[in-house]
Structures are given as structure tokens and as C-alpha cells.
């Protein structure tokens, strides 16, 4: 959790907004949510504007059972 928090806090300090499940969030909240939901998978989407990173989105990904 600490490593993820530090990574996201660094991005946040550079003015990059962080989103979780379609809602604006912050580094502390996202790191906490992802550590609590260790069994869930989240996909990162990086949003660029003219080659500059502006937003990072975390969206839950449904895992399908393989039989």
C-alpha cells in the first residue's frame, strides 16, 4: 500500500488527477481501497492531452472463472 500511495501522491503533486470507479479521488483513498480489495483486479487508464499525462483512472475489472 505504501509504495502505491507514494507513486500516486507523486503524480497528484504534479497536478495529475486520480479517479476511482468513475469518481474523482485522491492518492490516499485509492491506495486504501485497493489494499482492502486485494482479491479484486483494477485496470489503470492513463489519460493524456497533447502528450501530457492529465489523469489516471482505476476501474475494477471483473474476473471470469476459468473452468
mmCIF file as Biopython writes it, N, C-alpha, C and O atoms, coordinates in Angstrom:
data_model
#
loop_
_atom_site.group_PDB
_atom_site.id
_atom_site.type_symbol
_atom_site.label_atom_id
_atom_site.label_alt_id
_atom_site.label_comp_id
_atom_site.label_asym_id
_atom_site.label_entity_id
_atom_site.label_seq_id
_atom_site.pdbx_PDB_ins_code
_atom_site.Cartn_x
_atom_site.Cartn_y
_atom_site.Cartn_z
_atom_site.occupancy
_atom_site.B_iso_or_equiv
_atom_site.auth_seq_id
_atom_site.auth_asym_id
_atom_site.pdbx_PDB_model_num
ATOM 1   N N  . UNK A ? 1  ? 0.822   -1.191  0.000   1.0 0.0 1  A 1 
ATOM 2   C CA . UNK A ? 1  ? 0.000   0.000   0.000   1.0 0.0 1  A 1 
ATOM 3   C C  . UNK A ? 1  ? 0.867   1.256   0.000   1.0 0.0 1  A 1 
ATOM 4   O O  . UNK A ? 1  ? 0.569   2.224   -0.700  1.0 0.0 1  A 1 
ATOM 5   N N  . UNK A ? 2  ? 1.939   1.235   0.788   1.0 0.0 2  A 1 
ATOM 6   C CA . UNK A ? 2  ? 2.800   2.417   0.897   1.0 0.0 2  A 1 
ATOM 7   C C  . UNK A ? 2  ? 3.427   2.769   -0.449  1.0 0.0 2  A 1 
ATOM 8   O O  . UNK A ? 2  ? 3.502   3.943   -0.811  1.0 0.0 2  A 1 
ATOM 9   N N  . UNK A ? 3  ? 3.880   1.756   -1.191  1.0 0.0 3  A 1 
ATOM 10  C CA . UNK A ? 3  ? 4.505   2.000   -2.494  1.0 0.0 3  A 1 
ATOM 11  C C  . UNK A ? 3  ? 3.504   2.631   -3.463  1.0 0.0 3  A 1 
ATOM 12  O O  . UNK A ? 3  ? 3.833   3.587   -4.165  1.0 0.0 3  A 1 
ATOM 13  N N  . UNK A ? 4  ? 2.287   2.095   -3.501  1.0 0.0 4  A 1 
ATOM 14  C CA . UNK A ? 4  ? 1.252   2.643   -4.373  1.0 0.0 4  A 1 
ATOM 15  C C  . UNK A ? 4  ? 0.911   4.070   -3.961  1.0 0.0 4  A 1 
ATOM 16  O O  . UNK A ? 4  ? 0.789   4.955   -4.808  1.0 0.0 4  A 1 
ATOM 17  N N  . UNK A ? 5  ? 0.757   4.287   -2.661  1.0 0.0 5  A 1 
ATOM 18  C CA . UNK A ? 5  ? 0.452   5.632   -2.171  1.0 0.0 5  A 1 
ATOM 19  C C  . UNK A ? 5  ? 1.523   6.634   -2.603  1.0 0.0 5  A 1 
ATOM 20  O O  . UNK A ? 5  ? 1.197   7.716   -3.091  1.0 0.0 5  A 1 
ATOM 21  N N  . UNK A ? 6  ? 2.793   6.283   -2.427  1.0 0.0 6  A 1 
ATOM 22  C CA . UNK A ? 6  ? 3.880   7.199   -2.789  1.0 0.0 6  A 1 
ATOM 23  C C  . UNK A ? 6  ? 3.881   7.497   -4.290  1.0 0.0 6  A 1 
ATOM 24  O O  . UNK A ? 6  ? 4.114   8.631   -4.707  1.0 0.0 6  A 1 
ATOM 25  N N  . UNK A ? 7  ? 3.619   6.466   -5.090  1.0 0.0 7  A 1 
ATOM 26  C CA . UNK A ? 7  ? 3.552   6.651   -6.549  1.0 0.0 7  A 1 
ATOM 27  C C  . UNK A ? 7  ? 2.420   7.616   -6.915  1.0 0.0 7  A 1 
ATOM 28  O O  . UNK A ? 7  ? 2.618   8.551   -7.690  1.0 0.0 7  A 1 
ATOM 29  N N  . UNK A ? 8  ? 1.239   7.378   -6.352  1.0 0.0 8  A 1 
ATOM 30  C CA . UNK A ? 8  ? 0.083   8.213   -6.680  1.0 0.0 8  A 1 
ATOM 31  C C  . UNK A ? 8  ? 0.211   9.615   -6.107  1.0 0.0 8  A 1 
ATOM 32  O O  . UNK A ? 8  ? -0.206  10.581  -6.747  1.0 0.0 8  A 1 
ATOM 33  N N  . UNK A ? 9  ? 0.777   9.746   -4.918  1.0 0.0 9  A 1 
ATOM 34  C CA . UNK A ? 9  ? 0.975   11.065  -4.318  1.0 0.0 9  A 1 
ATOM 35  C C  . UNK A ? 9  ? 1.916   11.901  -5.176  1.0 0.0 9  A 1 
ATOM 36  O O  . UNK A ? 9  ? 1.717   13.106  -5.330  1.0 0.0 9  A 1 
ATOM 37  N N  . UNK A ? 10 ? 2.933   11.266  -5.728  1.0 0.0 10 A 1 
ATOM 38  C CA . UNK A ? 10 ? 3.865   11.967  -6.609  1.0 0.0 10 A 1 
ATOM 39  C C  . UNK A ? 10 ? 3.143   12.490  -7.852  1.0 0.0 10 A 1 
ATOM 40  O O  . UNK A ? 10 ? 3.362   13.626  -8.273  1.0 0.0 10 A 1 
ATOM 41  N N  . UNK A ? 11 ? 2.293   11.662  -8.428  1.0 0.0 11 A 1 
ATOM 42  C CA . UNK A ? 11 ? 1.514   12.089  -9.598  1.0 0.0 11 A 1 
ATOM 43  C C  . UNK A ? 11 ? 0.554   13.215  -9.221  1.0 0.0 11 A 1 
ATOM 44  O O  . UNK A ? 11 ? 0.419   14.204  -9.942  1.0 0.0 11 A 1 
ATOM 45  N N  . UNK A ? 12 ? -0.094  13.049  -8.105  1.0 0.0 12 A 1 
ATOM 46  C CA . UNK A ? 12 ? -1.055  14.049  -7.623  1.0 0.0 12 A 1 
ATOM 47  C C  . UNK A ? 12 ? -0.364  15.400  -7.387  1.0 0.0 12 A 1 
ATOM 48  O O  . UNK A ? 12 ? -0.925  16.449  -7.704  1.0 0.0 12 A 1 
ATOM 49  N N  . UNK A ? 13 ? 0.836   15.369  -6.839  1.0 0.0 13 A 1 
ATOM 50  C CA . UNK A ? 13 ? 1.591   16.597  -6.593  1.0 0.0 13 A 1 
ATOM 51  C C  . UNK A ? 13 ? 2.004   17.302  -7.881  1.0 0.0 13 A 1 
ATOM 52  O O  . UNK A ? 13 ? 2.302   18.496  -7.876  1.0 0.0 13 A 1 
ATOM 53  N N  . UNK A ? 14 ? 2.018   16.558  -8.978  1.0 0.0 14 A 1 
ATOM 54  C CA . UNK A ? 14 ? 2.321   17.147  -10.289 1.0 0.0 14 A 1 
ATOM 55  C C  . UNK A ? 14 ? 1.063   17.656  -10.986 1.0 0.0 14 A 1 
ATOM 56  O O  . UNK A ? 14 ? 1.125   18.109  -12.128 1.0 0.0 14 A 1 
ATOM 57  N N  . UNK A ? 15 ? -0.089  17.583  -10.296 1.0 0.0 15 A 1 
ATOM 58  C CA . UNK A ? 15 ? -1.331  18.104  -10.860 1.0 0.0 15 A 1 
ATOM 59  C C  . UNK A ? 15 ? -2.143  17.088  -11.645 1.0 0.0 15 A 1 
ATOM 60  O O  . UNK A ? 15 ? -3.113  17.448  -12.311 1.0 0.0 15 A 1 
ATOM 61  N N  . UNK A ? 16 ? -1.756  15.831  -11.573 1.0 0.0 16 A 1 
ATOM 62  C CA . UNK A ? 16 ? -2.481  14.775  -12.279 1.0 0.0 16 A 1 
ATOM 63  C C  . UNK A ? 16 ? -3.627  14.317  -11.385 1.0 0.0 16 A 1 
ATOM 64  O O  . UNK A ? 16 ? -3.421  13.971  -10.221 1.0 0.0 16 A 1 
ATOM 65  N N  . UNK A ? 17 ? -4.842  14.318  -11.944 1.0 0.0 17 A 1 
ATOM 66  C CA . UNK A ? 17 ? -5.996  13.924  -11.147 1.0 0.0 17 A 1 
ATOM 67  C C  . UNK A ? 17 ? -6.146  12.398  -11.150 1.0 0.0 17 A 1 
ATOM 68  O O  . UNK A ? 17 ? -5.808  11.718  -12.120 1.0 0.0 17 A 1 
ATOM 69  N N  . UNK A ? 18 ? -6.660  11.894  -10.043 1.0 0.0 18 A 1 
ATOM 70  C CA . UNK A ? 18 ? -6.809  10.459  -9.836  1.0 0.0 18 A 1 
ATOM 71  C C  . UNK A ? 18 ? -8.300  10.146  -9.704  1.0 0.0 18 A 1 
ATOM 72  O O  . UNK A ? 18 ? -9.025  10.811  -8.965  1.0 0.0 18 A 1 
ATOM 73  N N  . UNK A ? 19 ? -8.738  9.125   -10.433 1.0 0.0 19 A 1 
ATOM 74  C CA . UNK A ? 19 ? -10.140 8.717   -10.435 1.0 0.0 19 A 1 
ATOM 75  C C  . UNK A ? 19 ? -10.246 7.263   -10.010 1.0 0.0 19 A 1 
ATOM 76  O O  . UNK A ? 19 ? -9.386  6.445   -10.338 1.0 0.0 19 A 1 
ATOM 77  N N  . UNK A ? 20 ? -11.308 6.947   -9.276  1.0 0.0 20 A 1 
ATOM 78  C CA . UNK A ? 20 ? -11.581 5.572   -8.867  1.0 0.0 20 A 1 
ATOM 79  C C  . UNK A ? 20 ? -13.026 5.243   -9.209  1.0 0.0 20 A 1 
ATOM 80  O O  . UNK A ? 20 ? -13.953 5.883   -8.712  1.0 0.0 20 A 1 
ATOM 81  N N  . UNK A ? 21 ? -13.208 4.247   -10.054 1.0 0.0 21 A 1 
ATOM 82  C CA . UNK A ? 21 ? -14.543 3.794   -10.463 1.0 0.0 21 A 1 
ATOM 83  C C  . UNK A ? 21 ? -15.396 4.951   -11.001 1.0 0.0 21 A 1 
ATOM 84  O O  . UNK A ? 21 ? -16.594 5.023   -10.726 1.0 0.0 21 A 1 
ATOM 85  N N  . UNK A ? 22 ? -14.777 5.847   -11.762 1.0 0.0 22 A 1 
ATOM 86  C CA . UNK A ? 22 ? -15.514 6.928   -12.413 1.0 0.0 22 A 1 
ATOM 87  C C  . UNK A ? 22 ? -15.712 8.178   -11.577 1.0 0.0 22 A 1 
ATOM 88  O O  . UNK A ? 22 ? -16.374 9.114   -12.025 1.0 0.0 22 A 1 
ATOM 89  N N  . UNK A ? 23 ? -15.154 8.217   -10.371 1.0 0.0 23 A 1 
ATOM 90  C CA . UNK A ? 23 ? -15.318 9.379   -9.493  1.0 0.0 23 A 1 
ATOM 91  C C  . UNK A ? 23 ? -13.951 9.967   -9.135  1.0 0.0 23 A 1 
ATOM 92  O O  . UNK A ? 23 ? -12.982 9.231   -8.948  1.0 0.0 23 A 1 
ATOM 93  N N  . UNK A ? 24 ? -13.880 11.289  -9.042  1.0 0.0 24 A 1 
ATOM 94  C CA . UNK A ? 24 ? -12.612 11.913  -8.618  1.0 0.0 24 A 1 
ATOM 95  C C  . UNK A ? 24 ? -12.215 11.394  -7.236  1.0 0.0 24 A 1 
ATOM 96  O O  . UNK A ? 24 ? -13.063 11.221  -6.361  1.0 0.0 24 A 1 
ATOM 97  N N  . UNK A ? 25 ? -10.939 11.154  -7.056  1.0 0.0 25 A 1 
ATOM 98  C CA . UNK A ? 25 ? -10.457 10.597  -5.798  1.0 0.0 25 A 1 
ATOM 99  C C  . UNK A ? 25 ? -9.111  11.230  -5.463  1.0 0.0 25 A 1 
ATOM 100 O O  . UNK A ? 25 ? -8.773  12.296  -5.977  1.0 0.0 25 A 1 
ATOM 101 N N  . UNK A ? 26 ? -8.352  10.575  -4.607  1.0 0.0 26 A 1 
ATOM 102 C CA . UNK A ? 26 ? -7.017  11.062  -4.261  1.0 0.0 26 A 1 
ATOM 103 C C  . UNK A ? 26 ? -6.120  9.866   -3.952  1.0 0.0 26 A 1 
ATOM 104 O O  . UNK A ? 26 ? -6.583  8.730   -3.856  1.0 0.0 26 A 1 
ATOM 105 N N  . UNK A ? 27 ? -4.840  10.144  -3.799  1.0 0.0 27 A 1 
ATOM 106 C CA . UNK A ? 27 ? -3.861  9.065   -3.634  1.0 0.0 27 A 1 
ATOM 107 C C  . UNK A ? 27 ? -4.128  8.217   -2.391  1.0 0.0 27 A 1 
ATOM 108 O O  . UNK A ? 27 ? -4.025  6.992   -2.448  1.0 0.0 27 A 1 
ATOM 109 N N  . UNK A ? 28 ? -4.463  8.845   -1.290  1.0 0.0 28 A 1 
ATOM 110 C CA . UNK A ? 28 ? -4.695  8.107   -0.042  1.0 0.0 28 A 1 
ATOM 111 C C  . UNK A ? 28 ? -5.909  7.193   -0.164  1.0 0.0 28 A 1 
ATOM 112 O O  . UNK A ? 28 ? -5.857  6.029   0.234   1.0 0.0 28 A 1 
ATOM 113 N N  . UNK A ? 29 ? -6.987  7.713   -0.708  1.0 0.0 29 A 1 
ATOM 114 C CA . UNK A ? 29 ? -8.214  6.934   -0.843  1.0 0.0 29 A 1 
ATOM 115 C C  . UNK A ? 29 ? -8.033  5.748   -1.789  1.0 0.0 29 A 1 
ATOM 116 O O  . UNK A ? 29 ? -8.475  4.638   -1.489  1.0 0.0 29 A 1 
ATOM 117 N N  . UNK A ? 30 ? -7.390  5.981   -2.920  1.0 0.0 30 A 1 
ATOM 118 C CA . UNK A ? 30 ? -7.190  4.906   -3.895  1.0 0.0 30 A 1 
ATOM 119 C C  . UNK A ? 30 ? -6.279  3.825   -3.310  1.0 0.0 30 A 1 
ATOM 120 O O  . UNK A ? 30 ? -6.578  2.637   -3.432  1.0 0.0 30 A 1 
ATOM 121 N N  . UNK A ? 31 ? -5.189  4.214   -2.688  1.0 0.0 31 A 1 
ATOM 122 C CA . UNK A ? 31 ? -4.280  3.233   -2.090  1.0 0.0 31 A 1 
ATOM 123 C C  . UNK A ? 31 ? -5.007  2.414   -1.027  1.0 0.0 31 A 1 
ATOM 124 O O  . UNK A ? 31 ? -4.820  1.200   -0.945  1.0 0.0 31 A 1 
ATOM 125 N N  . UNK A ? 32 ? -5.826  3.064   -0.220  1.0 0.0 32 A 1 
ATOM 126 C CA . UNK A ? 32 ? -6.576  2.345   0.817   1.0 0.0 32 A 1 
ATOM 127 C C  . UNK A ? 32 ? -7.580  1.378   0.214   1.0 0.0 32 A 1 
ATOM 128 O O  . UNK A ? 32 ? -7.663  0.225   0.638   1.0 0.0 32 A 1 
ATOM 129 N N  . UNK A ? 33 ? -8.343  1.838   -0.772  1.0 0.0 33 A 1 
ATOM 130 C CA . UNK A ? 33 ? -9.362  0.994   -1.397  1.0 0.0 33 A 1 
ATOM 131 C C  . UNK A ? 33 ? -8.740  -0.216  -2.084  1.0 0.0 33 A 1 
ATOM 132 O O  . UNK A ? 33 ? -9.256  -1.328  -1.969  1.0 0.0 33 A 1 
ATOM 133 N N  . UNK A ? 34 ? -7.643  -0.008  -2.793  1.0 0.0 34 A 1 
ATOM 134 C CA . UNK A ? 34 ? -7.023  -1.116  -3.499  1.0 0.0 34 A 1 
ATOM 135 C C  . UNK A ? 34 ? -6.385  -2.113  -2.547  1.0 0.0 34 A 1 
ATOM 136 O O  . UNK A ? 34 ? -6.341  -3.304  -2.852  1.0 0.0 34 A 1 
ATOM 137 N N  . UNK A ? 35 ? -5.897  -1.665  -1.416  1.0 0.0 35 A 1 
ATOM 138 C CA . UNK A ? 35 ? -5.301  -2.602  -0.459  1.0 0.0 35 A 1 
ATOM 139 C C  . UNK A ? 35 ? -6.373  -3.411  0.266   1.0 0.0 35 A 1 
ATOM 140 O O  . UNK A ? 35 ? -6.138  -4.567  0.617   1.0 0.0 35 A 1 
ATOM 141 N N  . UNK A ? 36 ? -7.536  -2.824  0.492   1.0 0.0 36 A 1 
ATOM 142 C CA . UNK A ? 36 ? -8.644  -3.531  1.137   1.0 0.0 36 A 1 
ATOM 143 C C  . UNK A ? 36 ? -9.222  -4.589  0.202   1.0 0.0 36 A 1 
ATOM 144 O O  . UNK A ? 36 ? -9.637  -5.660  0.643   1.0 0.0 36 A 1 
ATOM 145 N N  . UNK A ? 37 ? -9.245  -4.284  -1.069  1.0 0.0 37 A 1 
ATOM 146 C CA . UNK A ? 37 ? -9.836  -5.191  -2.066  1.0 0.0 37 A 1 
ATOM 147 C C  . UNK A ? 37 ? -8.758  -5.967  -2.805  1.0 0.0 37 A 1 
ATOM 148 O O  . UNK A ? 37 ? -8.723  -5.973  -4.035  1.0 0.0 37 A 1 
ATOM 149 N N  . UNK A ? 38 ? -7.885  -6.617  -2.062  1.0 0.0 38 A 1 
ATOM 150 C CA . UNK A ? 38 ? -6.758  -7.323  -2.669  1.0 0.0 38 A 1 
ATOM 151 C C  . UNK A ? 38 ? -7.188  -8.402  -3.657  1.0 0.0 38 A 1 
ATOM 152 O O  . UNK A ? 38 ? -6.443  -8.701  -4.590  1.0 0.0 38 A 1 
ATOM 153 N N  . UNK A ? 39 ? -8.365  -8.994  -3.480  1.0 0.0 39 A 1 
ATOM 154 C CA . UNK A ? 39 ? -8.833  -10.033 -4.385  1.0 0.0 39 A 1 
ATOM 155 C C  . UNK A ? 39 ? -9.393  -9.496  -5.682  1.0 0.0 39 A 1 
ATOM 156 O O  . UNK A ? 39 ? -9.663  -10.265 -6.604  1.0 0.0 39 A 1 
ATOM 157 N N  . UNK A ? 40 ? -9.571  -8.196  -5.769  1.0 0.0 40 A 1 
ATOM 158 C CA . UNK A ? 40 ? -10.119 -7.570  -6.967  1.0 0.0 40 A 1 
ATOM 159 C C  . UNK A ? 40 ? -8.991  -7.075  -7.858  1.0 0.0 40 A 1 
ATOM 160 O O  . UNK A ? 40 ? -7.907  -6.731  -7.386  1.0 0.0 40 A 1 
ATOM 161 N N  . UNK A ? 41 ? -9.268  -7.045  -9.143  1.0 0.0 41 A 1 
ATOM 162 C CA . UNK A ? 41 ? -8.295  -6.526  -10.106 1.0 0.0 41 A 1 
ATOM 163 C C  . UNK A ? 41 ? -8.756  -5.154  -10.592 1.0 0.0 41 A 1 
ATOM 164 O O  . UNK A ? 41 ? -9.931  -4.947  -10.895 1.0 0.0 41 A 1 
ATOM 165 N N  . UNK A ? 42 ? -7.824  -4.240  -10.658 1.0 0.0 42 A 1 
ATOM 166 C CA . UNK A ? 42 ? -8.113  -2.900  -11.163 1.0 0.0 42 A 1 
ATOM 167 C C  . UNK A ? 42 ? -7.238  -2.611  -12.360 1.0 0.0 42 A 1 
ATOM 168 O O  . UNK A ? 42 ? -6.051  -2.939  -12.378 1.0 0.0 42 A 1 
ATOM 169 N N  . UNK A ? 43 ? -7.843  -1.990  -13.364 1.0 0.0 43 A 1 
ATOM 170 C CA . UNK A ? 43 ? -7.127  -1.607  -14.563 1.0 0.0 43 A 1 
ATOM 171 C C  . UNK A ? 43 ? -6.806  -0.118  -14.464 1.0 0.0 43 A 1 
ATOM 172 O O  . UNK A ? 43 ? -7.649  0.683   -14.059 1.0 0.0 43 A 1 
ATOM 173 N N  . UNK A ? 44 ? -5.606  0.235   -14.829 1.0 0.0 44 A 1 
ATOM 174 C CA . UNK A ? 44 ? -5.210  1.644   -14.881 1.0 0.0 44 A 1 
ATOM 175 C C  . UNK A ? 44 ? -5.399  2.153   -16.297 1.0 0.0 44 A 1 
ATOM 176 O O  . UNK A ? 44 ? -5.004  1.499   -17.262 1.0 0.0 44 A 1 
ATOM 177 N N  . UNK A ? 45 ? -5.998  3.312   -16.411 1.0 0.0 45 A 1 
ATOM 178 C CA . UNK A ? 45 ? -6.097  4.013   -17.682 1.0 0.0 45 A 1 
ATOM 179 C C  . UNK A ? 45 ? -5.392  5.345   -17.519 1.0 0.0 45 A 1 
ATOM 180 O O  . UNK A ? 45 ? -5.691  6.115   -16.606 1.0 0.0 45 A 1 
ATOM 181 N N  . UNK A ? 46 ? -4.452  5.608   -18.415 1.0 0.0 46 A 1 
ATOM 182 C CA . UNK A ? 46 ? -3.725  6.866   -18.386 1.0 0.0 46 A 1 
ATOM 183 C C  . UNK A ? 46 ? -4.326  7.790   -19.438 1.0 0.0 46 A 1 
ATOM 184 O O  . UNK A ? 46 ? -4.406  7.425   -20.611 1.0 0.0 46 A 1 
ATOM 185 N N  . UNK A ? 47 ? -4.746  8.981   -19.029 1.0 0.0 47 A 1 
ATOM 186 C CA . UNK A ? 47 ? -5.394  9.936   -19.925 1.0 0.0 47 A 1 
ATOM 187 C C  . UNK A ? 47 ? -4.394  11.048  -20.239 1.0 0.0 47 A 1 
ATOM 188 O O  . UNK A ? 47 ? -3.930  11.763  -19.351 1.0 0.0 47 A 1 
ATOM 189 N N  . UNK A ? 48 ? -4.079  11.170  -21.521 1.0 0.0 48 A 1 
ATOM 190 C CA . UNK A ? 48 ? -3.129  12.172  -21.979 1.0 0.0 48 A 1 
ATOM 191 C C  . UNK A ? 48 ? -3.833  13.264  -22.772 1.0 0.0 48 A 1 
ATOM 192 O O  . UNK A ? 48 ? -4.843  13.010  -23.430 1.0 0.0 48 A 1 
ATOM 193 N N  . UNK A ? 49 ? -3.301  14.475  -22.710 1.0 0.0 49 A 1 
ATOM 194 C CA . UNK A ? 49 ? -3.778  15.591  -23.507 1.0 0.0 49 A 1 
ATOM 195 C C  . UNK A ? 49 ? -2.552  16.216  -24.163 1.0 0.0 49 A 1 
ATOM 196 O O  . UNK A ? 49 ? -1.695  16.791  -23.491 1.0 0.0 49 A 1 
ATOM 197 N N  . UNK A ? 50 ? -2.485  16.093  -25.467 1.0 0.0 50 A 1 
ATOM 198 C CA . UNK A ? 50 ? -1.348  16.595  -26.237 1.0 0.0 50 A 1 
ATOM 199 C C  . UNK A ? 50 ? -0.024  16.049  -25.700 1.0 0.0 50 A 1 
ATOM 200 O O  . UNK A ? 50 ? 0.955   16.783  -25.571 1.0 0.0 50 A 1 
ATOM 201 N N  . UNK A ? 51 ? -0.010  14.748  -25.389 1.0 0.0 51 A 1 
ATOM 202 C CA . UNK A ? 51 ? 1.193   14.080  -24.943 1.0 0.0 51 A 1 
ATOM 203 C C  . UNK A ? 51 ? 1.548   14.265  -23.479 1.0 0.0 51 A 1 
ATOM 204 O O  . UNK A ? 51 ? 2.587   13.782  -23.029 1.0 0.0 51 A 1 
ATOM 205 N N  . UNK A ? 52 ? 0.691   14.962  -22.723 1.0 0.0 52 A 1 
ATOM 206 C CA . UNK A ? 52 ? 0.948   15.218  -21.306 1.0 0.0 52 A 1 
ATOM 207 C C  . UNK A ? 52 ? -0.063  14.444  -20.471 1.0 0.0 52 A 1 
ATOM 208 O O  . UNK A ? 52 ? -1.269  14.532  -20.703 1.0 0.0 52 A 1 
ATOM 209 N N  . UNK A ? 53 ? 0.437   13.683  -19.493 1.0 0.0 53 A 1 
ATOM 210 C CA . UNK A ? 53 ? -0.448  12.917  -18.620 1.0 0.0 53 A 1 
ATOM 211 C C  . UNK A ? 53 ? -1.290  13.868  -17.780 1.0 0.0 53 A 1 
ATOM 212 O O  . UNK A ? 53 ? -0.748  14.719  -17.075 1.0 0.0 53 A 1 
ATOM 213 N N  . UNK A ? 54 ? -2.613  13.731  -17.850 1.0 0.0 54 A 1 
ATOM 214 C CA . UNK A ? 54 ? -3.527  14.610  -17.118 1.0 0.0 54 A 1 
ATOM 215 C C  . UNK A ? 54 ? -4.296  13.886  -16.024 1.0 0.0 54 A 1 
ATOM 216 O O  . UNK A ? 54 ? -4.574  14.467  -14.975 1.0 0.0 54 A 1 
ATOM 217 N N  . UNK A ? 55 ? -4.648  12.608  -16.260 1.0 0.0 55 A 1 
ATOM 218 C CA . UNK A ? 55 ? -5.472  11.852  -15.325 1.0 0.0 55 A 1 
ATOM 219 C C  . UNK A ? 55 ? -5.030  10.395  -15.319 1.0 0.0 55 A 1 
ATOM 220 O O  . UNK A ? 55 ? -4.491  9.882   -16.300 1.0 0.0 55 A 1 
ATOM 221 N N  . UNK A ? 56 ? -5.273  9.746   -14.187 1.0 0.0 56 A 1 
ATOM 222 C CA . UNK A ? 56 ? -5.117  8.296   -14.108 1.0 0.0 56 A 1 
ATOM 223 C C  . UNK A ? 56 ? -6.408  7.751   -13.503 1.0 0.0 56 A 1 
ATOM 224 O O  . UNK A ? 56 ? -6.872  8.217   -12.462 1.0 0.0 56 A 1 
ATOM 225 N N  . UNK A ? 57 ? -6.973  6.758   -14.176 1.0 0.0 57 A 1 
ATOM 226 C CA . UNK A ? 57 ? -8.243  6.165   -13.752 1.0 0.0 57 A 1 
ATOM 227 C C  . UNK A ? 57 ? -8.004  4.728   -13.304 1.0 0.0 57 A 1 
ATOM 228 O O  . UNK A ? 57 ? -7.253  3.983   -13.934 1.0 0.0 57 A 1 
ATOM 229 N N  . UNK A ? 58 ? -8.651  4.353   -12.215 1.0 0.0 58 A 1 
ATOM 230 C CA . UNK A ? 58 ? -8.629  2.975   -11.730 1.0 0.0 58 A 1 
ATOM 231 C C  . UNK A ? 58 ? -10.052 2.439   -11.821 1.0 0.0 58 A 1 
ATOM 232 O O  . UNK A ? 58 ? -10.967 2.957   -11.180 1.0 0.0 58 A 1 
ATOM 233 N N  . UNK A ? 59 ? -10.225 1.391   -12.628 1.0 0.0 59 A 1 
ATOM 234 C CA . UNK A ? 59 ? -11.538 0.776   -12.802 1.0 0.0 59 A 1 
ATOM 235 C C  . UNK A ? 59 ? -11.449 -0.706  -12.494 1.0 0.0 59 A 1 
ATOM 236 O O  . UNK A ? 59 ? -10.530 -1.396  -12.935 1.0 0.0 59 A 1 
ATOM 237 N N  . UNK A ? 60 ? -12.423 -1.184  -11.729 1.0 0.0 60 A 1 
ATOM 238 C CA . UNK A ? 60 ? -12.461 -2.600  -11.350 1.0 0.0 60 A 1 
ATOM 239 C C  . UNK A ? 60 ? -12.738 -3.446  -12.590 1.0 0.0 60 A 1 
ATOM 240 O O  . UNK A ? 60 ? -13.581 -3.112  -13.423 1.0 0.0 60 A 1 
ATOM 241 N N  . UNK A ? 61 ? -12.003 -4.544  -12.685 1.0 0.0 61 A 1 
ATOM 242 C CA . UNK A ? 61 ? -12.152 -5.463  -13.812 1.0 0.0 61 A 1 
ATOM 243 C C  . UNK A ? 61 ? -12.728 -6.759  -13.276 1.0 0.0 61 A 1 
ATOM 244 O O  . UNK A ? 61 ? -12.207 -7.333  -12.320 1.0 0.0 61 A 1 
ATOM 245 N N  . UNK A ? 62 ? -13.804 -7.218  -13.895 1.0 0.0 62 A 1 
ATOM 246 C CA . UNK A ? 62 ? -14.404 -8.490  -13.488 1.0 0.0 62 A 1 
ATOM 247 C C  . UNK A ? 62 ? -13.540 -9.632  -13.988 1.0 0.0 62 A 1 
ATOM 248 O O  . UNK A ? 62 ? -13.150 -9.684  -15.154 1.0 0.0 62 A 1 
ATOM 249 N N  . UNK A ? 63 ? -13.254 -10.543 -13.073 1.0 0.0 63 A 1 
ATOM 250 C CA . UNK A ? 63 ? -12.506 -11.749 -13.435 1.0 0.0 63 A 1 
ATOM 251 C C  . UNK A ? 63 ? -13.498 -12.855 -13.702 1.0 0.0 63 A 1 
ATOM 252 O O  . UNK A ? 63 ? -14.423 -13.086 -12.923 1.0 0.0 63 A 1 
ATOM 253 N N  . UNK A ? 64 ? -13.295 -13.531 -14.810 1.0 0.0 64 A 1 
ATOM 254 C CA . UNK A ? 64 ? -14.164 -14.658 -15.128 1.0 0.0 64 A 1 
ATOM 255 C C  . UNK A ? 64 ? -13.454 -15.935 -14.693 1.0 0.0 64 A 1 
ATOM 256 O O  . UNK A ? 64 ? -12.261 -16.125 -14.930 1.0 0.0 64 A 1 
ATOM 257 N N  . UNK A ? 65 ? -14.213 -16.785 -14.061 1.0 0.0 65 A 1 
ATOM 258 C CA . UNK A ? 65 ? -13.652 -18.075 -13.616 1.0 0.0 65 A 1 
ATOM 259 C C  . UNK A ? 65 ? -13.302 -18.921 -14.833 1.0 0.0 65 A 1 
ATOM 260 O O  . UNK A ? 65 ? -14.096 -19.055 -15.763 1.0 0.0 65 A 1 
ATOM 261 N N  . UNK A ? 66 ? -12.105 -19.486 -14.810 1.0 0.0 66 A 1 
ATOM 262 C CA . UNK A ? 66 ? -11.683 -20.379 -15.882 1.0 0.0 66 A 1 
ATOM 263 C C  . UNK A ? 66 ? -11.961 -21.806 -15.445 1.0 0.0 66 A 1 
ATOM 264 O O  . UNK A ? 66 ? -11.535 -22.228 -14.370 1.0 0.0 66 A 1 
ATOM 265 N N  . UNK A ? 67 ? -12.666 -22.537 -16.266 1.0 0.0 67 A 1 
ATOM 266 C CA . UNK A ? 67 ? -13.001 -23.933 -15.922 1.0 0.0 67 A 1 
ATOM 267 C C  . UNK A ? 67 ? -12.246 -24.897 -16.802 1.0 0.0 67 A 1 
ATOM 268 O O  . UNK A ? 67 ? -12.398 -26.111 -16.660 1.0 0.0 67 A 1 
#
